[in-house]
């Protein structure tokens, strides 16, 4: 996602996930957004933006996964992973956009590379962020 955002030319600087992780680890802050209350999440988003000199951030809240065998269907088995995408604005000090994302992967005889799947999902998410910025 960070690579796609950088290559778009829409943003002056992109703070990478590794930088955000370092800020969270150094500050002894939980990296699990699911465990945070709404006010705590906003406070942490603000702190991360201040330390990273960022105008905002994109975070993902895990909403779980579901496997479907489709035994009585002609459709092949699949796994659906859900997440809530959250976009926070430092200037406004509030969440400015949320949406639920689904990543559906069909199960087959081939072993799927999870890194490739995450890269595709990240690129799609980056395109949505760019679209939102331009609207």
C-alpha distance (Angstrom), angle and dihedral (degrees) to the residues before:
residue distance angle dihedral
X1 . . .
X2 3.82 . .
X3 3.82 91.1 .
X4 3.81 92.5 51.6
X5 3.81 91.6 48.5
X6 3.82 91.8 48.4
X7 3.81 93.1 48.8
X8 3.81 91.8 49.1
X9 3.80 92.4 71.4
X10 3.82 89.1 -142.4
X11 3.81 94.3 113.0
X12 3.81 131.9 52.1
X13 3.79 94.9 -144.4
X14 3.79 134.5 7.5
X15 3.79 117.7 -154.8
X16 3.80 106.9 -143.7
X17 3.80 125.3 -132.5
X18 3.82 89.9 -112.6
X19 3.81 90.4 58.9
X20 3.80 91.3 49.3
X21 3.81 90.6 48.2
X22 3.82 90.6 51.6
X23 3.82 90.9 50.8
X24 3.80 91.2 49.9
X25 3.82 94.0 45.9
X26 3.82 93.8 45.5
X27 3.81 89.8 49.3
X28 3.82 91.7 45.9
X29 3.81 88.9 -122.7
X30 3.78 121.8 155.5
X31 3.79 114.2 -107.3
X32 3.80 91.0 -154.7
X33 3.78 106.7 95.8
X34 3.82 90.7 -173.9
X35 3.80 90.1 70.2
X36 3.82 94.9 54.3
X37 3.78 127.4 96.2
X38 3.82 114.7 -130.3
X39 3.82 94.7 -104.9
X40 3.81 91.4 46.4
X41 3.81 90.2 50.1
X42 3.82 91.4 52.9
X43 3.81 91.7 47.8
X44 3.81 91.2 50.7
X45 3.82 93.2 45.3
X46 3.82 89.0 52.9
X47 3.79 92.4 48.0
X48 3.81 92.9 49.0
X49 3.82 91.2 49.2
X50 3.81 90.8 49.8
X51 3.81 93.6 49.2
X52 3.82 93.1 44.0
X53 3.83 94.4 40.4
X54 3.80 88.3 -125.9
X55 3.79 129.3 155.3
X56 3.77 91.7 -143.7
X57 3.74 145.3 -29.8
X58 3.77 143.5 -129.7
X59 3.79 117.7 -134.9
X60 3.78 133.9 176.9
X61 3.79 127.2 -141.5
X62 3.79 113.7 -156.5
X63 3.80 111.2 -124.9
X64 3.79 95.2 -179.2
X65 3.77 138.0 -106.8
X66 3.77 135.6 -91.3
X67 3.79 130.3 -160.7
X68 3.80 121.1 -150.8
X69 3.77 119.6 -165.2
X70 3.84 94.9 -170.5
X71 3.81 89.3 -155.9
X72 3.81 93.6 163.9
X73 3.79 95.5 41.1
X74 3.79 137.8 77.0
X75 3.80 88.2 -128.9
X76 3.78 115.7 97.8
X77 3.78 122.9 -115.3
X78 3.78 116.6 -86.2
X79 3.76 144.7 179.4
X80 3.79 121.7 -133.2
X81 3.79 119.6 -158.4
X82 3.80 117.2 -168.6
X83 3.77 130.4 -160.4
X84 3.76 137.4 166.8
X85 3.80 113.1 -127.4
X86 3.80 111.4 -146.0
X87 3.81 123.9 -168.0
X88 3.80 115.8 -163.8
X89 3.83 125.5 -165.3
X90 3.80 115.8 -149.5
X91 3.82 92.5 -162.6
X92 3.82 92.3 54.7
X93 3.82 93.5 32.9
X94 3.77 91.5 -138.7
X95 3.75 143.6 91.5
X96 3.79 106.8 -89.6
X97 3.80 100.6 -176.5
X98 3.77 139.9 17.9
X99 3.76 131.8 174.8
X100 3.76 136.8 164.2
X101 3.78 116.6 -115.1
X102 3.79 127.9 -160.4
X103 3.76 125.3 -161.6
X104 3.81 109.8 -165.2
X105 3.77 116.7 -170.4
X106 3.77 121.1 -174.8
X107 3.77 115.5 -134.9
X108 3.77 116.9 -126.3
X109 3.78 141.5 153.5
X110 3.81 90.6 -83.2
X111 3.77 119.8 87.2
X112 3.79 107.4 -119.8
X113 3.76 119.6 -135.2
X114 3.80 104.8 -127.3
X115 3.81 91.1 -158.9
X116 3.82 90.6 58.5
X117 3.80 90.9 47.9
X118 3.82 91.2 51.0
X119 3.81 90.7 47.4
X120 3.81 91.7 53.8
X121 3.81 90.8 47.2
X122 3.82 90.1 48.2
X123 3.79 92.6 51.2
X124 3.81 91.3 50.0
X125 3.80 90.0 49.1
X126 3.81 91.6 48.7
X127 3.80 89.9 52.5
X128 3.82 89.0 53.2
X129 3.83 91.2 50.2
X130 3.82 90.3 50.6
X131 3.82 90.4 47.8
X132 3.82 90.9 50.9
X133 3.81 91.5 49.0
X134 3.79 91.0 53.3
X135 3.80 96.0 46.5
